[in-house]
Amino acid sequence: MIQIKKRLEPVEWTAKKATPGFTEYEAITELREALLEEQGYICAYCMRRIPAKDVKVDATSKIEHIKSQESRPDLQLSYANMAICCPGNLNDEAHCDKSKGGNNVSFNLHTAALQQSITYTSFDGSISSTNTTWNNEMNDLLNLNHELLKANRKEALSGIIEILNAVGWSKHTINTKLNLWRQRNTEGKYYQFCGIIIWYLEK
């Protein structure tokens, strides 16, 4: 995961919320588009590219309520409480917000503290947090160490290592690659699984 830098909500959502009688959450196109642009088209939790349609799942993205609608109905219309996620189904196994369901995570996606607590295992692509509670939530609620997610992260990391082996491990080259992976491309998109690459190059 990487820090999501929250923007102002789209004016269309502000107008929708002001509609008399509109008290129950209902997604609109402009809301989804704003979240996609805000996150650089990667999942808030696993960092897969969005849209990333999964087998047997019709949706290409899901608007996630970080504090669930079941537990915090007062936040169901709050843009600050929303993120966008991938469909959350790999090999018929749930992950990300699909796995989380009506539960809540205690960490804040919008501060640097979460990213600073995260570490990875270059051997197999596992993700973990130095904060015990957050680490348990990543594993038990979000299933972020699903075998395919680990394999995808490892593949992304192996790719950058292969490049560096070819061009050399100079400080300048490493910093150049690090800046590339920290930034969005010309289409406003982050590279998927950029978190593990940033972590590795920063080390």
Contacts in CASP RR format, 6 or more apart in sequence:
PFRMAT RR
TARGET T0000
AUTHOR 0000-0000-0000
METHOD contacts of the structure
MODEL  1
MIQIKKRLEPVEWTAKKATPGFTEYEAITELREALLEEQGYICAYCMRRI
PAKDVKVDATSKIEHIKSQESRPDLQLSYANMAICCPGNLNDEAHCDKSK
GGNNVSFNLHTAALQQSITYTSFDGSISSTNTTWNNEMNDLLNLNHELLK
ANRKEALSGIIEILNAVGWSKHTINTKLNLWRQRNTEGKYYQFCGIIIWY
LEK
1 44 0 8 1.000
1 45 0 8 1.000
1 47 0 8 1.000
1 109 0 8 1.000
1 114 0 8 1.000
1 115 0 8 1.000
1 118 0 8 1.000
1 127 0 8 1.000
1 195 0 8 1.000
2 47 0 8 1.000
2 115 0 8 1.000
2 190 0 8 1.000
2 194 0 8 1.000
2 195 0 8 1.000
2 198 0 8 1.000
3 109 0 8 1.000
3 110 0 8 1.000
3 111 0 8 1.000
3 112 0 8 1.000
3 114 0 8 1.000
3 115 0 8 1.000
4 38 0 8 1.000
4 39 0 8 1.000
4 44 0 8 1.000
4 83 0 8 1.000
4 109 0 8 1.000
4 110 0 8 1.000
5 38 0 8 1.000
5 110 0 8 1.000
6 38 0 8 1.000
6 79 0 8 1.000
6 80 0 8 1.000
6 110 0 8 1.000
7 34 0 8 1.000
7 38 0 8 1.000
9 31 0 8 1.000
9 34 0 8 1.000
9 79 0 8 1.000
10 30 0 8 1.000
10 31 0 8 1.000
10 33 0 8 1.000
10 34 0 8 1.000
12 28 0 8 1.000
12 30 0 8 1.000
12 31 0 8 1.000
13 28 0 8 1.000
13 30 0 8 1.000
13 31 0 8 1.000
13 34 0 8 1.000
13 79 0 8 1.000
16 22 0 8 1.000
16 28 0 8 1.000
16 31 0 8 1.000
17 77 0 8 1.000
22 77 0 8 1.000
23 77 0 8 1.000
24 76 0 8 1.000
25 65 0 8 1.000
25 69 0 8 1.000
25 76 0 8 1.000
25 77 0 8 1.000
27 63 0 8 1.000
31 63 0 8 1.000
31 79 0 8 1.000
31 82 0 8 1.000
32 61 0 8 1.000
32 63 0 8 1.000
32 84 0 8 1.000
35 63 0 8 1.000
35 82 0 8 1.000
35 83 0 8 1.000
35 84 0 8 1.000
36 50 0 8 1.000
36 61 0 8 1.000
36 84 0 8 1.000
37 188 0 8 1.000
38 84 0 8 1.000
39 50 0 8 1.000
39 83 0 8 1.000
39 84 0 8 1.000
39 190 0 8 1.000
40 184 0 8 1.000
40 188 0 8 1.000
40 189 0 8 1.000
40 190 0 8 1.000
41 49 0 8 1.000
41 50 0 8 1.000
41 188 0 8 1.000
41 189 0 8 1.000
41 190 0 8 1.000
42 48 0 8 1.000
42 49 0 8 1.000
42 50 0 8 1.000
42 189 0 8 1.000
42 190 0 8 1.000
42 192 0 8 1.000
42 194 0 8 1.000
43 50 0 8 1.000
43 52 0 8 1.000
43 84 0 8 1.000
43 85 0 8 1.000
43 86 0 8 1.000
43 96 0 8 1.000
44 64 0 8 1.000
44 83 0 8 1.000
44 84 0 8 1.000
44 85 0 8 1.000
44 96 0 8 1.000
44 109 0 8 1.000
45 85 0 8 1.000
45 95 0 8 1.000
45 96 0 8 1.000
45 97 0 8 1.000
45 142 0 8 1.000
45 144 0 8 1.000
46 85 0 8 1.000
46 86 0 8 1.000
46 88 0 8 1.000
46 95 0 8 1.000
46 96 0 8 1.000
46 142 0 8 1.000
46 144 0 8 1.000
46 149 0 8 1.000
47 190 0 8 1.000
47 192 0 8 1.000
47 193 0 8 1.000
47 194 0 8 1.000
47 195 0 8 1.000
48 86 0 8 1.000
48 149 0 8 1.000
48 152 0 8 1.000
48 192 0 8 1.000
48 193 0 8 1.000
49 86 0 8 1.000
49 189 0 8 1.000
49 192 0 8 1.000
50 60 0 8 1.000
50 61 0 8 1.000
50 84 0 8 1.000
50 85 0 8 1.000
50 86 0 8 1.000
51 60 0 8 1.000
51 61 0 8 1.000
52 60 0 8 1.000
52 86 0 8 1.000
52 87 0 8 1.000
53 59 0 8 1.000
53 60 0 8 1.000
53 87 0 8 1.000
54 86 0 8 1.000
54 87 0 8 1.000
54 88 0 8 1.000
54 89 0 8 1.000
54 90 0 8 1.000
55 89 0 8 1.000
56 89 0 8 1.000
56 92 0 8 1.000
57 87 0 8 1.000
57 88 0 8 1.000
57 89 0 8 1.000
59 87 0 8 1.000
60 87 0 8 1.000
61 84 0 8 1.000
61 85 0 8 1.000
61 86 0 8 1.000
61 87 0 8 1.000
62 84 0 8 1.000
62 85 0 8 1.000
62 86 0 8 1.000
62 87 0 8 1.000
62 88 0 8 1.000
62 97 0 8 1.000
62 98 0 8 1.000
63 82 0 8 1.000
63 83 0 8 1.000
63 84 0 8 1.000
63 85 0 8 1.000
64 82 0 8 1.000
64 83 0 8 1.000
64 84 0 8 1.000
64 85 0 8 1.000
64 96 0 8 1.000
64 97 0 8 1.000
64 100 0 8 1.000
65 72 0 8 1.000
65 75 0 8 1.000
65 76 0 8 1.000
65 81 0 8 1.000
65 82 0 8 1.000
66 81 0 8 1.000
66 82 0 8 1.000
66 83 0 8 1.000
66 104 0 8 1.000
66 105 0 8 1.000
66 109 0 8 1.000
67 75 0 8 1.000
67 81 0 8 1.000
67 104 0 8 1.000
68 100 0 8 1.000
68 101 0 8 1.000
68 102 0 8 1.000
68 103 0 8 1.000
68 104 0 8 1.000
69 75 0 8 1.000
69 76 0 8 1.000
69 102 0 8 1.000
70 102 0 8 1.000
71 102 0 8 1.000
71 103 0 8 1.000
71 104 0 8 1.000
72 81 0 8 1.000
72 104 0 8 1.000
75 81 0 8 1.000
80 110 0 8 1.000
83 109 0 8 1.000
85 96 0 8 1.000
85 97 0 8 1.000
85 98 0 8 1.000
86 96 0 8 1.000
87 98 0 8 1.000
88 94 0 8 1.000
88 95 0 8 1.000
88 96 0 8 1.000
88 97 0 8 1.000
88 98 0 8 1.000
88 99 0 8 1.000
89 95 0 8 1.000
89 98 0 8 1.000
90 146 0 8 1.000
90 148 0 8 1.000
90 149 0 8 1.000
91 148 0 8 1.000
93 143 0 8 1.000
93 146 0 8 1.000
94 143 0 8 1.000
95 142 0 8 1.000
95 143 0 8 1.000
95 144 0 8 1.000
95 146 0 8 1.000
95 149 0 8 1.000
96 142 0 8 1.000
96 143 0 8 1.000
96 144 0 8 1.000
97 142 0 8 1.000
99 141 0 8 1.000
99 142 0 8 1.000
99 143 0 8 1.000
100 141 0 8 1.000
100 142 0 8 1.000
103 141 0 8 1.000
105 134 0 8 1.000
105 137 0 8 1.000
105 141 0 8 1.000
105 142 0 8 1.000
106 133 0 8 1.000
106 134 0 8 1.000
106 137 0 8 1.000
107 113 0 8 1.000
107 114 0 8 1.000
107 129 0 8 1.000
107 131 0 8 1.000
107 134 0 8 1.000
107 137 0 8 1.000
108 114 0 8 1.000
114 129 0 8 1.000
114 134 0 8 1.000
115 195 0 8 1.000
117 129 0 8 1.000
117 130 0 8 1.000
117 131 0 8 1.000
117 134 0 8 1.000
118 127 0 8 1.000
118 128 0 8 1.000
118 129 0 8 1.000
118 195 0 8 1.000
118 199 0 8 1.000
119 127 0 8 1.000
119 128 0 8 1.000
119 129 0 8 1.000
119 130 0 8 1.000
119 199 0 8 1.000
120 126 0 8 1.000
120 127 0 8 1.000
120 128 0 8 1.000
120 153 0 8 1.000
120 157 0 8 1.000
120 195 0 8 1.000
120 196 0 8 1.000
120 199 0 8 1.000
120 200 0 8 1.000
121 128 0 8 1.000
122 154 0 8 1.000
122 157 0 8 1.000
122 200 0 8 1.000
123 154 0 8 1.000
124 150 0 8 1.000
124 154 0 8 1.000
125 150 0 8 1.000
125 151 0 8 1.000
125 153 0 8 1.000
125 154 0 8 1.000
125 157 0 8 1.000
125 196 0 8 1.000
126 145 0 8 1.000
126 150 0 8 1.000
127 138 0 8 1.000
127 144 0 8 1.000
127 145 0 8 1.000
127 150 0 8 1.000
127 153 0 8 1.000
127 196 0 8 1.000
128 135 0 8 1.000
128 138 0 8 1.000
129 135 0 8 1.000
129 138 0 8 1.000
138 144 0 8 1.000
138 145 0 8 1.000
139 145 0 8 1.000
152 192 0 8 1.000
152 193 0 8 1.000
153 193 0 8 1.000
153 196 0 8 1.000
156 191 0 8 1.000
156 192 0 8 1.000
156 193 0 8 1.000
156 194 0 8 1.000
156 196 0 8 1.000
156 197 0 8 1.000
157 196 0 8 1.000
157 197 0 8 1.000
157 200 0 8 1.000
160 177 0 8 1.000
160 181 0 8 1.000
160 197 0 8 1.000
160 200 0 8 1.000
160 201 0 8 1.000
161 200 0 8 1.000
163 177 0 8 1.000
164 173 0 8 1.000
164 174 0 8 1.000
164 177 0 8 1.000
167 173 0 8 1.000
174 201 0 8 1.000
177 197 0 8 1.000
177 201 0 8 1.000
178 198 0 8 1.000
178 201 0 8 1.000
178 202 0 8 1.000
181 191 0 8 1.000
181 194 0 8 1.000
181 195 0 8 1.000
181 197 0 8 1.000
181 198 0 8 1.000
181 201 0 8 1.000
182 194 0 8 1.000
182 198 0 8 1.000
183 190 0 8 1.000
184 190 0 8 1.000
185 191 0 8 1.000
191 197 0 8 1.000
END
